[in-house]
Structures are given as structure tokens and as C-alpha cells.
Amino acid sequence: MTLFETIVTSVIEGITEFLPISSTGHMIIASSVFHMASDPFTKLFEIAIQFGAILSVIVLYWKKFFPLNKLNFYLKLLVAVIPALVLGAIFSKKIDALLESPLTVAITMLLGGFILLFIDRFFKQSTVEKEENISLSNAFIIGIWQCLAMIPGTSRSAASIIGGMQQKLSRNLAAEFSFFLAVPTMAAATGYKLLKAWKDNPELLQDKQNLIMLGLGNLIAFVVAMLAIKFFIGYLQKHGFRLFGWYRVLVGGILLILVLTGYLQ
């Protein structure tokens, strides 16, 4: 990866990870445009810089995560992350194969966009306004919804937010719980990929240049993700999801045209 590709990829991760527009989908698009989709370090880099995004949530919502005496809060996150851990372990190879498919991203971007255009109409009545009122069953069902994001282009954020609203959470609380749930989910996925890389391609993590790129990527993702989260919550409170729905439809449509015309393979 060049320095330019590192910066662009990290900015994309920071902006898209917590917005309902699919970070994985945008990563696939970027790696296809840069012709580096099959590069082993690129695959590792795209996962590893999620640590920066995770840290942004912990910093912004540190009162929720510290001090470590909120057993009920951590228990909800544990229950919610179980479906992703189980299904991720079972279907990891199939998921990895889909990660190189721009066509899959195009289709799921379009479908997810149409859903976001109407989601505010689907779930008008919210009864859960505070995190303390989220039950363990609510958390588990949201975790099941999150598993839809294993299909590239779906968006982990969108899936878990829709799951939260389906469980009667207000859209702001659904978004915030999606951020909280991202911490154990992404930490597990990132840790697994790093361990796998260390086992299969240890030279990737022994190369000084690669380590510098990983450090820079995480720093950029951290800063950009903090800004993106603040924007998202403020915007969501006033305007809802329609902007993100139209964005997904536009990007998905353009991507589908590029794939069908052979520009992206």
C-alpha cells in the first residue's frame, strides 16, 4: 500500500464504520479501484484499523464503559455479540470469499438504501428511550440482526440500528447501542484476523513499514470516526435516515453499472 492509499482507506473506515452505509462495502470499492483487493496486507490493514474506530467509541462514551462496575451493561453487550461470534466462526471462509465481490456490495447497498428510505415509517412508536431499559432479550435479538452485516455492503451499523428500532428502541438509542455493540464485535473480529495473520503470514506484522502504516491508519480512523459519530447522532436526531438511504441507492446504482460494464471485477 502507498501512503495515499493508506490515508484514503483509513478516512473511509473512520467515516463509514458507524454510519449506516457499510464500511466493508466502501473498503471493497476502494481496494477494487486501487487494484489491491487480493493483497494480503491490504486485507489485514482494512480489519486492523478498526481498532482506531473502536477506541473512538470508548473515548466518546467513556462514562458508559468506565468505571468497570456496570455489570448489566457489559452483560447486554456479551449477550448481543454471541450470535456474531458463533455465525462468524461457522461461516468465516464464505464471508472471506464474499469480501472480494463488488457485485454483492452493489446489490446489498441498493437493498439497504431502499429500506433506510422508509425505516422511519416502519418503526414510529418507540418505547425504550434509555440504555438501562434495554432487556437481555432485546440485546440478543439486536445481535441477531447485526449478523446480517456478514453480507458485505449490508452495514453492521444499519443492521443493528434497524434491529434496535424493531425492538422499540428510539432511533438515537438504537444508534448508540449499535456503537456500543461495535466494540466487542469489532474487537473480536480484529483480534481474530491479527492472530490468523501472525500464524499464516507473520512477515506482514514484522515489516517495519507495515507497522508504520497500521499505526497511521489507526490514528486517522480514530480521529475521523469521532467526528463521524458526532455528526451522525446530531443529524439523526433532526432528520432521520433518508439521506443515508438515498446515498446508498446512488452508490449502489453506480457500483452496479461499473460491475456490469466490466470496470470493476
ABEGO torsion letter per residue (X at the ends): XBAAAAAAAAAAAAAAAABAAEAAAAAAAAAAAAGAAABAAAAAAAAAAAAAAAAAAAAAAAAAAOBBABAAAAAAAAAAAAAAAAAAAAAAAAAAAAAABAAAAAAAAAAAAAAAAAAAAABABBABABAAABBAAAAAAAAAAAAAAABBGAEAAAAAAAAAAAAGBBAAAAAAAAAAAAAAAAAAAAAAAAAAAAAABAAAAABAAAAAAAAAAAAAAAAAAAAAAAAAAAAAAAAEAAAAAAAAAAAAAAAAAAAAAGABX
